[in-house]
Amino acid sequence: MIRRTLRDTQKKYLKENKNLKILDLVCSFVNYWPEANHFADIDDFTEGFAKKNLKFTKIEIGKKLPFQDKEFDYIILSHVMEHVENIEDFKKEIERVGKSGYIELPTKLNDNLVFGCDDALGHKWWFEFDDDTQKLKYARKVDALEKFLSVGSITKFTKIFEESLILSFYWENSIDLEKREKFSFDEKITFKSLIKKYVSKKIRDILSKFKVK
């Protein structure tokens, strides 16, 4: 089962249920969830988390997670799945080691605005949620728009435009994931073309004011 939720709703739930065994997977050492009590990443943050008296496990890309079946009550996947190449295998591993959890993903719009996520470990998938079938659908990402915002810039807009920029889900027992056909576009929209249209519109507005006078 998977359904839409809000980050704040899930954080409130975790704060009220501190007895749960909570894993923040691919947590980094900057944006990890303090509500979790176990952390894991492909980079080794053992020393940093040890100084905070927090448990950390280093994981390997493409390998099984080093955890027991259903070891965790709740798994946090905040901006993780869009980076994973073998997404179906990864989903199965998450279902194996966890009972429930939270998934946060960028929307297609978000992914087309932000640069800096296109390297080997960058974003590989676009996601959308089918509210009728309650399935999370994915397809290979496509650059429909020339990116012009940094990760830091988009973060400033997230609270105001959260529904347009972020997909948030709660899952339990299983993650209903389905591949869809690839998105296609006739022509990529360049930043230069957007600027030209913006400037052209501004010039027309100024000229129209002179005509009125």
N, C-alpha and C positions, 0 to 999 in steps of 0.2 A: 504494500500500500504506500502510495506517495500522494501528498497533497500540498497545496500552497500554504505558506506561513509567512511570518515576519521574523527577522533576526531578533528584534527586541522581545518578541513573544517567547522565543526559544531560550534566550538568555535569562529571562524571568523564570521560566520553568526549571532551568538548571540550577539557578540560585536557590530555588525552593526545594530542590531535591539533591542535596549535597552528598547523599549516601550512594548515588549512582557512580559507577566506574565509567569515566568519560575520557575518551581519546580525542585529542586534537591532532589530526593526521596531516602531515606536510604543513606544519604549524609556523615555521620560521622562528626567529627569536625576536621579531619586532612586532608582529601582528597576532600573536597567539591569543587564544581565549583563556582568560584567567579562571573561567568557570570549570575548565578541564582539570583532571588530576593525573593525566598521563599524556606525554607528547611524543611525536615522532616526525622525522624529516629525513630527506635524502642527504642533507648536509648535517655534519656532526656538531650539535649544540650541547653535547653532554656536559661539558664544563660549565657553561652558562646556566643551564637548568639546575645543575647540582648546587650551585651557589644559592639558588632560590629554594633549595630542598624540594625540587620537583623531579618526577621520574621522566626520563627521556630514553627513547630507543631509536637508533639509526636504522633506516630501511634502505633497500636497494631497488633501483628502477628495474621493472620487469620481473622481479622475483616475488614469491609469495610473502605475505606479511608475516613477521616472526611472532605471531600471537596464536593462542589457542582458539578453538571454535567457540563462538559466542562469548568471548572473553570480556567484551565491553557492552555495557547497557546502552551506550550512546556514543556515536562517532560524529565528529565535526569535520565536514569537508567544505572549507571556505575557499573558493576559487582554486580548486584542485582538478576536478574532472576534465575541464577544458584543456588541460596540459597533457593528459594521459593518452598515449598512442593506442594501446590495447585496452580500450575502454570497457568492453564486455568482460574480459578477464578480470579487470580491476573491480568492476561492479560485483562479480561473484566473490571476490576476496573480501570486499566490504560486508557483504551479506553473511559471509562465513564467520568473520570475527566479531560482528556487531549485531545487536538486536534492533536498534533504531538509530536515528540521527538526523542531522541537519546538513543540507546541501545548499551552497550559495554559488551562483554562476553569473557571468556577465550576460546581458541581453545581446542580441545581434547588433543593435544600435551602439551599445557600449563598446563592443569589440571592434566596430568600424570607426570609432572616434579616437581610440587610444593607440599610440605607437609605443614600441618598446616590448611587445609581447610576441615577436615574430621570429625569435631565435630557435635553436634546436629544442629547447625546453619550453618554448612558448605555446600559445594557444593553437589547438588543432581542430576544435569542434565548435559548431554553433548549436545552441539548444533552444527549444521552445516546448511549451507544455500544452498538451491537448486536454482541455477541461472536460470534454465529453467522455473520453476514454480513460482519463486520469493516467496518462502515460507521458513520460519525459522523452521527447524525441531529439535525436541528434543527427547532424550531417557535417561533412567537411566544411570548414570555414572558407568563406570567399571574401576577398577584398572588393567590396562594392564602392567604397569611398576611400579617398586618400586620407590617411590618419593625420590629425593635427593637434591632438591633445595629449599631454603627459599623464601618467598614472596619478600623480599628485593633483593635477588640474581636475581630473574627472572625479576624484574623491571629494572635492569641495562641492560638487553638484549632487552627489549621491543622496544626501538627506532630503534635498528639495525635490529631486526627480527620481526617487528610489524605484518606483514602479516602471519607469522607462529604462533604467540602467541596470537593475538587479533582479535576478530570479531567485526566489527563496523557497525551499521545500523542507517538509518534515516527512521522513519515511519510517516505516515500521515493518519488520520481518523481511521485506523485499523491496527492491527498487525497480519499478516497472519502466524499463528502458527499451526504446525501439528506434532503429535506424530509419531515416526517411531519405527520399531522393535528394540529390545535391541541389543546392540553390544555384540559379544561373542569372546572369545579368548581361545585357547587351553591351554596356559600356561602363567602365569605371569612372566615377565622378571624381575629378581632381580638385585639390584645394585651390589651384589657380582659377579654375572655372567658377568656383563658388565666390571667390573674391571679385572676379570680373562682374558677376551678376549683382553682387552687393553694391559695388561702386556704381554700376550702371543705374541701379534703382535709386541710389542716393542723388545722382546727378539729375535724373528725371524729376525727383521730388523737388529739388532746388529750382529747376527750370519752371516747373508748374507754379511755384509761388510767385515767380517773376511775372508769369503770364496773367495771373489773377490780378496783380497790381496794375 
